Amino acid sequence: MMDQVHQRFRKLAEIDPDRRGLSGVIDYWVTGLDDAVATFKDYPLGGGKAPGELLAGWLFLMKDSNSPYYGQANIENEVDTKVALALVATRERVTEWIDSVI
């Protein structure tokens, strides 16, 4: 699925050069998420595996230059968990909305 996202944004950049910046930013994050999932998909967490939202939270916190945790390996005060829970809540709300319009 992520490959399809990449392809569509590349086509958009070819059609509309003004969108190249957006395409590059989205490509950066989609690639980062793909890499994070591939690297940490089996990361143990409690009795199971780390959810994708936690992986995304780590990526955003450590790779976004505006984050106070940019470039750091240690995230304090369970901020990563709070970000992951916010991402889970967002996914659930978006999923509900998509289901309601389909």
Secondary structure per residue as TSV (DSSP state, phi and psi in degrees):
chain	resnum	aa	ss	phi	psi
A	1	M	-	360.0	-42.4
A	2	M	H	-64.0	-31.6
A	3	D	H	-63.1	-37.8
A	4	Q	H	-64.5	-38.5
A	5	V	H	-62.1	-47.0
A	6	H	H	-55.9	-49.0
A	7	Q	H	-61.6	-42.1
A	8	R	H	-66.2	-39.9
A	9	F	H	-71.7	-31.9
A	10	R	H	-64.8	-41.6
A	11	K	H	-64.0	-41.2
A	12	L	H	-60.1	-42.9
A	13	A	H	-64.3	-34.8
A	14	E	H	-69.6	-38.9
A	15	I	H	-76.2	-42.9
A	16	D	-	-126.5	94.7
A	17	P	G	-57.8	-24.9
A	18	D	G	-65.8	-17.5
A	19	R	G	-93.6	2.7
A	20	R	H	-59.5	-40.4
A	21	G	H	-61.3	-46.2
A	22	L	H	-62.3	-44.1
A	23	S	H	-59.5	-43.3
A	24	G	H	-65.3	-40.3
A	25	V	H	-65.1	-47.4
A	26	I	H	-65.2	-40.6
A	27	D	H	-60.1	-41.8
A	28	Y	H	-58.8	-48.6
A	29	W	H	-71.7	-39.2
A	30	V	H	-64.7	-42.8
A	31	T	H	-62.8	-43.2
A	32	G	H	-60.7	-42.2
A	33	L	H	-65.8	-42.6
A	34	D	H	-58.4	-46.1
A	35	D	H	-64.2	-41.8
A	36	A	H	-63.5	-43.8
A	37	V	H	-64.3	-44.2
A	38	A	H	-62.8	-37.7
A	39	T	H	-77.5	-41.4
A	40	F	H	-114.1	11.8
A	41	K	T	-59.6	-27.7
A	42	D	T	-103.4	13.1
A	43	Y	-	-60.6	122.2
A	44	P	E	-72.1	138.9
A	45	L	E	-143.1	108.7
A	46	G	T	61.0	-125.9
A	47	G	T	-94.4	1.5
A	48	G	E	-135.6	-154.6
A	49	K	E	-103.8	156.3
A	50	A	-	-65.4	131.4
A	51	P	-	-70.8	154.6
A	52	G	H	-56.2	-33.8
A	53	E	H	-65.0	-32.8
A	54	L	H	-69.2	-40.9
A	55	L	H	-61.9	-43.6
A	56	A	H	-63.5	-41.2
A	57	G	H	-59.3	-45.2
A	58	W	H	-59.2	-45.5
A	59	L	H	-59.7	-50.0
A	60	F	H	-62.8	-41.9
A	61	L	H	-68.7	-37.7
A	62	M	H	-93.8	-19.3
A	63	K	H	-111.1	-12.3
A	64	D	-	-85.7	120.7
A	65	S	T	-63.7	-14.5
A	66	N	T	-88.9	-5.8
A	67	S	S	-80.2	141.3
A	68	P	T	-67.6	-11.6
A	69	Y	T	-105.1	12.2
A	70	Y	T	-54.4	126.9
A	71	G	T	74.6	6.2
A	72	Q	-	-103.5	150.4
A	73	A	S	-94.5	-21.0
A	74	N	-	-107.7	128.2
A	75	I	-	-115.5	124.0
A	76	E	-	-87.3	163.2
A	77	N	T	55.4	30.2
A	78	E	T	55.4	30.3
A	79	V	H	-59.7	-38.2
A	80	D	H	-61.5	-39.0
A	81	T	H	-65.9	-41.1
A	82	K	H	-64.3	-41.5
A	83	V	H	-64.6	-43.9
A	84	A	H	-60.6	-42.8
A	85	L	H	-64.5	-37.7
A	86	A	H	-64.7	-40.1
A	87	L	H	-66.5	-38.4
A	88	V	H	-62.5	-47.6
A	89	A	H	-60.4	-40.4
A	90	T	H	-65.2	-45.6
A	91	R	H	-59.0	-43.4
A	92	E	H	-64.2	-42.0
A	93	R	H	-67.8	-41.5
A	94	V	H	-65.8	-41.0
A	95	T	H	-61.4	-44.1
A	96	E	H	-59.7	-43.9
A	97	W	H	-64.3	-45.7
A	98	I	H	-61.1	-44.1
A	99	D	H	-61.4	-33.3
A	100	S	H	-75.0	-24.6
A	101	V	H	-96.6	-10.3
A	102	I	-	-87.5	360.0
